[in-house]
């Protein structure tokens, strides 16, 4: 985007929107106050034009998020609160995401939802949208701007919670392999920050290897196998991602080794193995980046657009999956790469949006 004039940037943004494949295009929607809806200009609040710009859609987590978001949009349409909705996929290109948001500003969207490809690069265009009177709500992958509604979980607490469980399980001593996400990725760094806070309290817990891997099963399995071959006497595994946990457990099973405690995530492939091996004494704890962050962001933005006071930062509690409640989460009939989650009751969503 360097060197482009403002006019060229706006033209490129508009072109990007036209070229982007949209999900759930609703070009013929009417508002509750339009003549087509049989109302008058003052009969009801304006139904909103809503768009979601996501950095990508390919991962199964994103597909589940899209489905959950579409379901809530349908409900809000039925209530006359949303007129139209579109999803725009930047395909991993942050400059494309900036162009999409710029185009939505030009096309006078009322609400823009964003799952950000960069914590800082999107700040200017999102703040431009706010200045134009658009309600912007950012969820999951968060930006640093304090001008937009941000809906997320506490990633440091994620690491802290699961690491504390592992430390307790090991009785405060032992040797572990840490399985983290790609180096430099903010989510991975924050989760490991929380875990380190815990492990520093236990000098008798030795971190034999700190492994960085993509959040995918194949590279994670290769990374863990290499670390494990050099450290076969470990007594536990700290893992901050479901595919990473599945890779570690899969390796131990294939090599017919002792099943040590492994922390995890609500990746269904891991949950299935956990449920199967629980009978052999395997134990874990898992949490989740819940897909319903998107629903909370949507409802918060709609409420703010309607004049309600909404917190600018909404921190959603992390789910806790244990040996005792595992059966409520695992889905034997669903794909390994799905992320089962229990829905958050509407009453709890209402409390979060009200700042309670």
C-alpha positions as CSV (number, residue, x, y, z in Angstrom):
1,X,0.0,0.0,0.0
2,X,3.0,2.3,0.2
3,X,3.1,5.1,-2.3
4,X,-0.6,5.0,-3.2
5,X,-2.5,8.2,-3.3
6,X,-5.7,8.5,-1.3
7,X,-7.8,8.4,-4.5
8,X,-6.0,5.3,-5.6
9,X,-6.4,3.6,-2.2
10,X,-10.2,4.2,-2.2
11,X,-10.5,2.9,-5.8
12,X,-8.5,-0.2,-4.9
13,X,-10.7,-0.7,-1.8
14,X,-13.9,-0.5,-3.8
15,X,-12.5,-2.8,-6.4
16,X,-11.5,-5.3,-3.8
17,X,-14.9,-5.4,-2.3
18,X,-16.5,-6.1,-5.7
19,X,-14.0,-8.8,-6.5
20,X,-14.4,-10.5,-3.1
21,X,-16.6,-13.6,-2.9
22,X,-19.2,-12.9,-0.2
23,X,-21.1,-15.4,1.9
24,X,-24.8,-14.9,2.6
25,X,-25.2,-11.9,0.2
26,X,-28.6,-10.3,1.0
27,X,-28.9,-7.5,-1.6
28,X,-32.6,-7.3,-1.5
29,X,-33.1,-6.8,2.3
30,X,-35.4,-4.1,3.5
31,X,-35.5,-2.2,6.8
32,X,-38.4,-2.3,9.2
33,X,-39.1,1.3,8.4
34,X,-39.1,1.1,4.6
35,X,-42.2,1.2,2.5
36,X,-41.4,-2.4,1.3
37,X,-41.7,-3.5,4.9
38,X,-45.0,-1.8,5.3
39,X,-43.7,0.7,8.0
40,X,-43.0,4.4,8.3
41,X,-39.8,6.3,8.8
42,X,-40.4,6.4,12.6
43,X,-42.1,3.0,13.1
44,X,-39.0,1.2,14.2
45,X,-35.2,1.6,14.6
46,X,-33.2,1.2,11.4
47,X,-32.3,-2.4,10.5
48,X,-28.6,-2.6,10.2
49,X,-26.2,-3.4,7.3
50,X,-23.6,-5.7,8.7
51,X,-20.3,-7.0,7.3
52,X,-17.6,-9.3,8.6
53,X,-14.0,-9.0,7.4
54,X,-12.0,-12.1,8.4
55,X,-8.3,-12.6,7.6
56,X,-9.2,-16.2,6.4
57,X,-12.0,-18.7,6.3
58,X,-10.2,-22.0,5.4
59,X,-9.6,-23.4,9.0
60,X,-12.4,-25.5,10.4
61,X,-12.6,-23.2,13.4
62,X,-13.4,-20.3,11.1
63,X,-16.0,-22.4,9.2
64,X,-17.7,-23.2,12.5
65,X,-17.5,-19.5,13.5
66,X,-19.1,-18.5,10.2
67,X,-22.0,-21.0,10.8
68,X,-22.6,-19.7,14.3
69,X,-22.5,-16.1,13.2
70,X,-24.9,-16.8,10.3
71,X,-27.4,-18.5,12.6
72,X,-27.4,-15.4,14.9
73,X,-27.7,-13.0,12.0
74,X,-30.8,-15.0,10.9
75,X,-32.3,-14.6,14.4
76,X,-31.6,-10.8,14.4
77,X,-33.1,-10.5,10.9
78,X,-36.2,-12.1,12.2
79,X,-36.3,-9.5,15.0
80,X,-35.9,-6.7,12.5
81,X,-32.5,-5.6,13.8
82,X,-30.4,-6.7,10.9
83,X,-31.2,-5.9,7.2
84,X,-28.3,-7.5,5.4
85,X,-25.1,-9.4,6.1
86,X,-22.0,-10.3,4.1
87,X,-18.7,-12.1,4.9
88,X,-15.5,-11.0,3.3
89,X,-12.5,-13.3,3.2
90,X,-9.0,-11.6,2.9
91,X,-7.3,-15.0,2.3
92,X,-4.5,-14.2,4.6
93,X,-3.7,-10.8,3.0
94,X,-3.7,-7.9,5.5
95,X,-3.7,-5.3,2.7
96,X,-6.7,-6.9,1.2
97,X,-8.4,-6.8,4.6
98,X,-7.7,-3.1,4.9
99,X,-9.2,-2.6,1.4
100,X,-12.3,-4.5,2.3
101,X,-12.9,-2.4,5.4
102,X,-12.2,0.8,3.5
103,X,-14.8,-0.3,0.9
104,X,-17.4,-1.1,3.6
105,X,-16.9,2.5,4.9
106,X,-17.5,3.8,1.4
107,X,-20.6,1.7,1.1
108,X,-21.9,2.9,4.4
109,X,-22.2,-0.2,6.4
110,X,-23.6,0.3,9.9
111,X,-21.7,-2.5,11.6
112,X,-18.3,-4.0,10.7
113,X,-17.0,-7.1,12.5
114,X,-13.3,-7.9,12.2
115,X,-11.2,-10.9,12.9
116,X,-7.8,-9.2,12.4
117,X,-4.8,-10.3,10.4
118,X,-2.6,-7.8,12.3
119,X,-2.8,-6.3,15.7
120,X,-1.6,-2.9,14.5
121,X,-1.9,-2.6,10.7
122,X,-5.7,-2.5,10.8
123,X,-5.9,0.2,13.5
124,X,-6.1,3.2,11.1
125,X,-8.8,1.9,8.8
126,X,-10.9,0.6,11.8
127,X,-10.6,4.0,13.5
128,X,-11.6,5.6,10.2
129,X,-14.7,3.5,10.2
130,X,-15.5,4.6,13.8
131,X,-15.0,8.2,12.9
132,X,-17.5,7.7,10.0
133,X,-20.1,6.6,12.6
134,X,-19.8,2.9,12.0
135,X,-19.8,0.5,15.0
136,X,-16.7,-1.7,14.7
137,X,-16.4,-4.8,16.8
138,X,-13.2,-6.9,16.7
139,X,-13.1,-10.5,18.0
140,X,-10.7,-13.4,18.4
141,X,-7.5,-12.0,16.9
142,X,-7.5,-8.5,18.4
143,X,-6.1,-5.1,17.4
144,X,-4.5,-2.7,19.8
145,X,-6.8,0.2,19.1
146,X,-9.0,1.3,22.0
147,X,-11.5,2.9,19.6
148,X,-13.3,-0.3,18.7
149,X,-15.2,-2.9,20.7
150,X,-12.8,-5.8,21.4
151,X,-14.2,-9.3,22.3
152,X,-11.7,-12.0,23.3
153,X,-10.4,-14.4,25.9
154,X,-7.4,-13.9,28.2
155,X,-4.6,-15.8,26.4
156,X,-2.2,-15.4,29.3
157,X,-4.8,-17.0,31.6
158,X,-5.1,-19.8,29.1
159,X,-1.4,-20.7,29.6
160,X,-1.6,-20.0,33.4
161,X,-4.6,-22.2,33.9
162,X,-3.4,-25.3,32.0
163,X,0.2,-25.0,33.3
164,X,-1.1,-24.9,36.9
165,X,-3.1,-28.1,36.3
166,X,0.0,-29.8,34.9
167,X,2.2,-28.6,37.8
168,X,-0.3,-29.9,40.3
169,X,-0.7,-33.2,38.4
170,X,3.1,-33.7,38.6
171,X,3.3,-32.8,42.2
172,X,5.5,-29.8,41.4
173,X,8.4,-31.8,39.9
174,X,9.3,-33.6,36.7
175,X,10.5,-33.1,33.2
176,X,8.3,-31.7,30.5
177,X,8.2,-30.8,26.8
178,X,6.5,-27.5,26.0
179,X,4.6,-27.5,22.7
180,X,4.0,-23.9,21.6
181,X,2.7,-22.3,18.4
182,X,4.8,-20.5,15.8
183,X,7.5,-18.2,17.3
184,X,6.4,-14.6,17.3
185,X,2.6,-15.3,17.0
186,X,0.9,-13.2,19.7
187,X,-1.5,-15.9,20.8
188,X,1.3,-18.3,21.3
189,X,3.5,-15.8,23.0
190,X,0.8,-14.8,25.5
191,X,-0.2,-18.4,26.3
192,X,3.5,-19.3,27.0
193,X,3.9,-16.1,29.1
194,X,1.1,-17.4,31.4
195,X,2.6,-20.9,31.5
196,X,6.1,-19.5,32.4
197,X,4.6,-17.6,35.3
198,X,3.5,-20.9,36.7
199,X,6.5,-23.0,36.0
200,X,8.9,-20.4,37.5
201,X,7.2,-21.2,40.8
202,X,8.3,-24.8,40.6
203,X,12.1,-25.1,40.3
204,X,11.8,-28.9,40.3
205,X,9.9,-28.8,37.0
206,X,12.5,-28.9,34.2
207,X,11.5,-27.8,30.7
208,X,13.5,-30.4,28.6
209,X,12.5,-28.8,25.3
210,X,10.5,-25.8,24.1
211,X,9.1,-26.7,20.7
212,X,7.5,-24.3,18.2
213,X,5.1,-25.7,15.6
214,X,2.3,-24.7,13.3
215,X,-1.1,-25.4,14.8
216,X,-1.5,-28.4,12.4
217,X,-1.2,-32.1,13.2
218,X,1.5,-33.2,10.7
219,X,4.2,-30.6,11.5
220,X,3.4,-30.8,15.2
221,X,3.8,-34.6,15.1
222,X,7.2,-34.3,13.5
223,X,8.3,-31.6,15.9
224,X,7.2,-33.5,19.0
225,X,8.7,-36.8,17.8
226,X,12.1,-35.1,17.4
227,X,11.9,-33.5,20.9
228,X,10.7,-36.7,22.5
229,X,13.4,-38.9,20.9
230,X,15.9,-36.6,22.7
231,X,14.0,-36.6,25.9
232,X,12.2,-40.0,26.4
233,X,12.0,-39.7,30.2
234,X,9.5,-36.8,30.3
235,X,6.7,-36.9,32.8
236,X,4.4,-34.4,31.2
237,X,3.6,-32.2,28.2
238,X,2.5,-28.6,28.2
239,X,0.7,-28.0,25.0
240,X,-1.2,-24.8,24.1
241,X,-3.0,-26.1,21.0
242,X,-5.3,-29.0,20.2
243,X,-3.5,-30.3,17.2
244,X,-0.2,-30.0,19.2
245,X,-1.7,-32.1,22.0
246,X,-3.1,-34.7,19.5
247,X,0.4,-35.0,17.9
248,X,2.0,-35.6,21.3
249,X,-0.5,-38.2,22.5
250,X,-0.5,-39.9,19.1
251,X,3.2,-40.2,19.2
252,X,3.2,-41.8,22.7
253,X,0.4,-44.2,21.6
254,X,2.2,-45.2,18.3
255,X,5.5,-45.8,20.2
256,X,3.7,-47.7,23.0
257,X,5.1,-45.4,25.6
258,X,3.8,-44.4,29.0
259,X,0.9,-41.9,28.6
260,X,2.0,-38.8,30.6
261,X,-0.4,-35.9,31.3
262,X,-0.8,-33.6,28.4
263,X,-2.7,-30.3,28.4
264,X,-4.9,-29.5,25.5
265,X,-7.6,-27.7,23.6
266,X,-11.1,-28.6,22.3
267,X,-9.7,-30.0,19.0
268,X,-12.0,-33.0,18.4
269,X,-9.2,-35.3,17.3
270,X,-7.5,-34.8,20.7
271,X,-10.7,-35.1,22.6
272,X,-11.5,-38.4,20.9
273,X,-8.1,-39.9,21.9
274,X,-8.4,-38.5,25.4
275,X,-11.8,-40.2,25.8
276,X,-10.4,-43.5,24.5
277,X,-7.3,-43.5,26.6
278,X,-8.9,-42.2,29.7
279,X,-9.7,-45.8,30.6
280,X,-6.0,-46.5,30.6
281,X,-5.4,-43.7,33.1
282,X,-4.6,-40.8,30.7
283,X,-5.6,-37.4,32.1
284,X,-5.8,-33.9,30.6
285,X,-7.3,-30.5,30.9
286,X,-8.3,-28.4,27.9
287,X,-9.8,-25.0,27.2
288,X,-10.9,-23.3,24.0
289,X,-11.0,-20.1,22.0
290,X,-14.8,-20.3,21.7
291,X,-16.5,-19.7,18.3
292,X,-19.3,-17.7,20.1
293,X,-16.9,-14.8,20.4
294,X,-18.3,-13.8,17.0
295,X,-21.9,-13.9,18.3
296,X,-21.0,-11.8,21.3
297,X,-19.2,-9.3,19.1
298,X,-22.3,-9.1,16.7
299,X,-24.7,-8.6,19.6
300,X,-22.5,-6.0,21.3
301,X,-22.2,-4.0,18.0
302,X,-26.0,-4.2,17.3
303,X,-26.7,-3.1,20.9
304,X,-24.3,-0.2,20.6
305,X,-25.7,0.8,17.2
306,X,-29.1,0.9,19.0
307,X,-27.8,3.4,21.6
308,X,-26.9,1.0,24.4
309,X,-23.8,1.5,26.5
310,X,-21.4,-1.3,25.7
311,X,-18.0,-2.0,27.2
312,X,-15.1,-1.4,24.8
313,X,-13.3,-4.5,26.1
314,X,-15.3,-7.7,26.7
315,X,-13.3,-10.6,28.1
316,X,-15.1,-13.9,27.8
317,X,-14.3,-16.6,30.4
318,X,-12.3,-19.6,29.2
319,X,-14.2,-22.9,29.1
320,X,-12.7,-25.7,31.2
321,X,-12.7,-29.3,29.9
322,X,-11.7,-31.9,32.4
323,X,-11.7,-35.7,32.8
324,X,-15.1,-35.3,34.5
325,X,-17.0,-33.3,31.9
326,X,-15.1,-34.5,28.7
327,X,-18.2,-36.4,27.5
328,X,-20.1,-33.1,27.2
329,X,-17.6,-31.9,24.6
330,X,-16.2,-34.8,22.6
331,X,-18.1,-35.6,19.4
332,X,-17.3,-39.1,18.1
333,X,-19.4,-38.6,15.0
334,X,-17.7,-35.3,14.0
335,X,-14.4,-34.8,12.1
336,X,-11.1,-34.7,14.0
337,X,-10.5,-31.1,12.9
338,X,-13.7,-29.7,14.4
339,X,-13.8,-27.8,17.7
340,X,-16.8,-28.8,19.8
341,X,-18.0,-26.2,22.2
342,X,-20.9,-25.9,24.6
343,X,-23.1,-22.9,23.7
344,X,-23.0,-19.9,26.0
345,X,-26.5,-19.2,27.4
346,X,-28.0,-16.0,26.1
347,X,-28.3,-14.7,29.7
348,X,-24.5,-14.9,30.1
349,X,-24.0,-13.1,26.8
350,X,-26.4,-10.4,27.9
351,X,-24.3,-9.9,31.1
352,X,-21.1,-9.6,29.2
353,X,-22.5,-7.0,26.9
354,X,-24.0,-5.1,29.9
355,X,-20.5,-5.1,31.5
356,X,-21.6,-7.3,34.4
